[in-house]
Amino acid sequence: VIMFLKKKDRFISLMLKHIGTSALMDLLLRLVSCVEPVGLRQEVLHWLNEEKIIQRLVELIHPHQDEDRQSNASQALCDIIRLGRDQGNQLQEAVEPDPLLITLESQDCVEQLLKNMFDGDQMESCLVSGMQVLLALLEPRRVGTEGLVDSFSQGLEKSYSVNSSILHGIEPWLKNFHQLLLHPPKKKAILTTIGVLEEPLGNARLHGARLMAALLHTNTPSINQELCRLNTMDLLL
């Protein structure tokens, strides 16, 4: 089956064209996670990486794209991140790193995602979809078992890390997130039981606050300093 799909020149393009359909997203995730044995799975991952599947999914998270395509592309990227990390931790035998995960965690990929999110008029669905991917990238990951003994004495945080390339990619855009918290995409007033809420919090603001919390959890000095300079903490409070 894999060889048949690889021979189809437009298979990846057609799958991405219809990524708004959940069945196509499920097919992509099965290609990423369910192929056995490990050697064949690595071959599939390299094929998908050569086809620039990650970059093409990132391109779908853009204000000019349909909301369903944005949402499913975001969910697919989040699942690829988590599946790649989980399988990397679970496999006992020595295997080469997941090429899709390496691409996703690269600074170039993070920067392209952010450019798409803040391109032109801000669209809540695009911002939320992009921030969901960033939050998945910032989820702490285990760095190995060799430090487990120390982790119990020094705190569990020591056994987790976030790739520095992700943080380097996000840092120049902190001012954009600060402005997002100040001026989110306009939403209609909401009638509540205690009156009219003129400016609802909104999903974009909520995800923005979560992203700031995730960045603070990394305890990166340069990011902490920039957030202090922007006065983002007072804004959140």
C-alpha positions as CSV (number, residue, x, y, z in Angstrom):
1,V,0.0,0.0,0.0
2,I,2.8,2.4,0.9
3,M,4.6,1.8,-2.3
4,F,1.4,2.4,-4.3
5,L,0.8,5.7,-2.5
6,K,4.4,6.9,-3.1
7,K,4.0,6.2,-6.8
8,K,1.0,8.5,-7.0
9,D,2.5,11.9,-7.9
10,R,-0.4,13.9,-6.7
11,F,-1.3,11.9,-3.6
12,I,0.1,14.4,-1.1
13,S,-1.3,17.4,-2.9
14,L,-4.8,15.9,-3.1
15,M,-4.7,14.8,0.5
16,L,-3.9,18.4,1.6
17,K,-6.4,19.8,-0.8
18,H,-9.1,17.9,1.1
19,I,-7.6,18.2,4.6
20,G,-10.8,19.9,5.7
21,T,-12.3,16.4,5.6
22,S,-11.6,14.6,8.8
23,A,-11.1,11.2,7.0
24,L,-8.1,12.6,5.1
25,M,-6.6,14.0,8.3
26,D,-7.0,10.6,9.9
27,L,-5.3,9.0,6.9
28,L,-2.3,11.3,7.3
29,L,-2.0,10.5,11.0
30,R,-2.1,6.8,10.3
31,L,0.7,7.1,7.8
32,V,2.7,8.9,10.5
33,S,2.0,6.6,13.4
34,C,0.6,3.2,12.4
35,V,3.1,1.9,9.8
36,E,5.2,-1.1,10.9
37,P,7.9,-2.3,11.3
38,V,10.0,0.7,12.5
39,G,12.2,0.7,9.4
40,L,9.3,1.1,7.1
41,R,7.8,3.8,9.3
42,Q,11.0,5.7,9.1
43,E,10.9,5.4,5.3
44,V,7.4,6.8,5.3
45,L,8.4,9.7,7.5
46,H,11.4,10.6,5.3
47,W,9.1,10.4,2.2
48,L,6.6,12.8,3.9
49,N,9.4,15.1,4.9
50,E,10.8,15.1,1.4
51,E,7.3,16.0,0.2
52,K,7.4,19.0,2.6
53,I,4.3,17.9,4.3
54,I,5.0,20.0,7.4
55,Q,5.6,23.2,5.5
56,R,2.5,22.6,3.4
57,L,0.4,22.1,6.5
58,V,1.8,25.2,8.0
59,E,0.8,27.1,4.8
60,L,-2.8,26.1,5.4
61,I,-2.8,28.0,8.7
62,H,-3.4,31.3,7.0
63,P,-6.1,33.9,7.1
64,H,-6.9,33.3,3.4
65,Q,-7.6,29.6,4.0
66,D,-11.0,28.0,4.9
67,E,-11.5,27.7,8.7
68,D,-12.0,23.9,8.4
69,R,-8.7,23.5,6.6
70,Q,-6.9,25.7,9.1
71,S,-8.4,23.8,12.1
72,N,-7.6,20.3,10.7
73,A,-4.1,21.4,9.6
74,S,-3.5,22.6,13.1
75,Q,-4.8,19.5,14.7
76,A,-2.7,17.3,12.3
77,L,0.5,19.2,13.3
78,C,-0.3,19.0,17.0
79,D,-0.9,15.2,16.6
80,I,2.3,14.8,14.7
81,I,4.2,16.6,17.4
82,R,2.7,14.4,20.2
83,L,2.9,11.2,18.3
84,G,6.5,11.8,17.3
85,R,7.6,12.5,20.9
86,D,5.6,9.7,22.4
87,Q,6.9,7.1,20.0
88,G,10.4,8.4,20.4
89,N,10.1,7.8,24.1
90,Q,8.5,4.4,23.9
91,L,10.7,2.7,21.3
92,Q,13.3,0.7,23.0
93,E,15.5,0.1,20.0
94,A,17.8,2.8,18.8
95,V,16.2,4.6,15.9
96,E,17.0,7.8,14.0
97,P,15.2,11.0,15.0
98,D,11.7,11.7,13.6
99,P,12.4,13.9,10.5
100,L,8.9,15.4,10.7
101,L,9.4,16.4,14.3
102,I,12.8,17.9,13.5
103,T,11.2,20.0,10.8
104,L,8.4,21.1,13.0
105,E,10.7,22.2,15.8
106,S,13.0,24.1,13.5
107,Q,13.2,27.9,13.9
108,D,12.3,28.4,10.2
109,C,9.1,26.5,10.6
110,V,8.1,28.3,13.7
111,E,8.8,31.7,12.1
112,Q,6.8,30.8,9.0
113,L,3.8,29.8,11.1
114,L,4.0,33.1,13.0
115,K,4.2,35.1,9.7
116,N,1.1,33.3,8.5
117,M,-0.8,34.0,11.7
118,F,0.0,37.8,11.7
119,D,-0.2,38.3,7.9
120,G,-2.6,41.1,7.1
121,D,-5.9,41.3,8.9
122,Q,-6.0,39.2,12.1
123,M,-8.4,36.3,11.9
124,E,-9.4,34.6,15.2
125,S,-9.5,31.1,13.7
126,C,-6.0,31.5,12.2
127,L,-4.5,32.9,15.4
128,V,-6.1,30.2,17.5
129,S,-5.0,27.4,15.1
130,G,-1.5,28.7,15.1
131,M,-1.3,29.1,18.8
132,Q,-2.5,25.5,19.3
133,V,0.5,24.3,17.3
134,L,2.9,26.6,19.3
135,L,1.4,25.3,22.6
136,A,2.0,21.7,21.4
137,L,5.6,22.6,20.6
138,L,6.1,24.1,24.0
139,E,4.8,21.1,25.8
140,P,7.7,19.9,27.9
141,R,9.4,16.7,26.7
142,R,11.6,14.2,28.5
143,V,15.3,14.6,27.7
144,G,16.2,11.0,28.6
145,T,16.4,8.5,31.4
146,E,19.9,9.3,32.5
147,G,18.7,12.3,34.6
148,L,15.8,10.6,36.3
149,V,17.6,10.1,39.6
150,D,18.5,13.8,39.8
151,S,15.0,14.8,38.7
152,F,13.5,13.4,41.9
153,S,15.9,15.5,44.1
154,Q,15.8,18.6,41.9
155,G,12.2,18.7,40.8
156,L,10.4,17.1,37.8
157,E,11.1,20.2,35.7
158,K,14.7,19.1,35.3
159,S,13.7,16.0,33.3
160,Y,11.9,18.1,30.6
161,S,13.1,20.5,28.0
162,V,11.9,22.7,25.2
163,N,13.9,22.9,22.0
164,S,15.7,26.3,21.9
165,S,15.0,26.7,18.2
166,I,11.3,27.0,19.1
167,L,11.9,29.7,21.6
168,H,14.3,31.6,19.3
169,G,11.5,31.5,16.6
170,I,8.8,32.9,19.0
171,E,10.9,35.6,20.8
172,P,10.8,38.3,18.0
173,W,7.0,38.0,17.9
174,L,6.3,38.6,21.6
175,K,5.3,42.2,20.8
176,N,2.7,40.9,18.3
177,F,1.2,38.6,21.0
178,H,1.2,41.6,23.4
179,Q,-0.8,43.6,20.9
180,L,-3.1,40.6,20.4
181,L,-3.9,40.6,24.1
182,L,-4.5,44.4,23.9
183,H,-6.4,44.4,20.7
184,P,-7.9,41.0,19.8
185,P,-10.0,40.5,16.7
186,K,-13.3,42.2,17.2
187,K,-16.2,40.2,18.6
188,K,-19.8,41.0,19.0
189,A,-21.2,42.0,22.4
190,I,-22.7,39.1,24.4
191,L,-25.9,39.3,26.3
192,T,-25.4,37.6,29.7
193,T,-27.6,37.1,32.8
194,I,-26.0,40.2,34.4
195,G,-26.1,42.4,31.4
196,V,-24.2,43.0,28.1
197,L,-20.6,42.1,27.8
198,E,-19.2,44.6,25.4
199,E,-15.8,43.1,24.9
200,P,-15.7,39.3,25.4
201,L,-12.4,37.7,26.3
202,G,-12.4,35.7,23.1
203,N,-10.7,32.5,22.1
204,A,-7.6,34.3,20.7
205,R,-7.0,36.2,23.9
206,L,-7.5,33.0,25.9
207,H,-4.9,31.1,23.8
208,G,-2.6,34.1,23.9
209,A,-2.7,34.0,27.7
210,R,-2.0,30.2,27.7
211,L,0.9,30.8,25.4
212,M,2.4,33.4,27.7
213,A,2.1,31.0,30.6
214,A,3.8,28.2,28.6
215,L,6.6,30.6,27.6
216,L,7.1,31.6,31.3
217,H,7.3,28.0,32.2
218,T,10.3,27.6,30.0
219,N,12.1,30.2,32.2
220,T,14.1,31.6,29.3
221,P,15.9,34.8,30.5
222,S,15.6,36.7,27.2
223,I,11.9,35.9,26.9
224,N,11.3,36.9,30.5
225,Q,13.1,40.2,30.0
226,E,11.1,41.0,26.9
227,L,7.8,40.2,28.5
228,C,8.8,42.5,31.4
229,R,9.8,45.2,29.0
230,L,6.5,45.0,27.2
231,N,4.7,45.0,30.6
232,T,2.8,41.9,29.5
233,M,2.5,40.5,33.0
234,D,0.5,43.6,34.2
235,L,-1.7,43.3,31.1
236,L,-2.5,39.7,31.9
237,L,-3.2,40.5,35.5
